[in-house]
Amino acid sequence: MKNVIFDWSGVVKDCVLGQLWIVNRIFEKFGATPISLKEFKENWEQPFILFFNKYLPKLSIEEEQIAYKEAIFNKDCPKSYASSGIVELIKKLKSKGTFLAVVSSDFPETIFPELKEYGLENIFDEIVTNTHNKFEAVQDIIKKNNLNLEDTFFIGDSNHEIEVAKKTGIKSVAVTWGFNSEQKLRAGNPDFIVENTKELESIFVI
């Protein structure tokens, strides 16, 4: 049995344009100049405060979180959707008895309604939300569920997920449809890099 841990935004949820809108809303609120999509994808990193502090060195996590909530629940924030093919793949993995988890910095107020919207309720064995640094959350899931490291994958869209996978001794899978550019992801030297869910599916023994 394979074990798969998913990041949410940028992997399961297609929200790059929405995230850029939120980032620029926060920048405007605190006096930074808005950025382009290209600059966002080249410079995004996690833990997310590292990204914001590039432009707003004095911004605290608490200030960012308050501003982020204001932006994401704003009626003008662009709508997000499930990434193409990802729901079908997740359900296929589940039907084969795969252990499935989510580790995300997203708020529970957004993830749980999205799980329902995408038809993914009661699919994941573990869901960790609102986590700033994902290392401890992934490590806890591995220990709690006694997961075999060689059979465990962490799927993310940033170098942070790649680094967490390397630190915990599991396989890293980077997707190019998320927040970071392919060039930046390749610099992190993931075990796998995929451009679509067909390529992602080919990694697993299904």
Secondary structure by P-SEA (a helix, b strand, c coil): cbbbbbbccccccccaaaaaaaaaaaaaaabbbbbcaaaaaacccccaaaaaaaccccccaaaaaaaaaaaaacccccccccccaaaaaaaaaaaaccbbbbbcccccccaaaaaaaacccccccccccccccaaaaaaaaaaaaccccccbbbbbccaaaaaaaaaacbbbbbbccccccaaaaaaaccccccccaaaaaaaccc
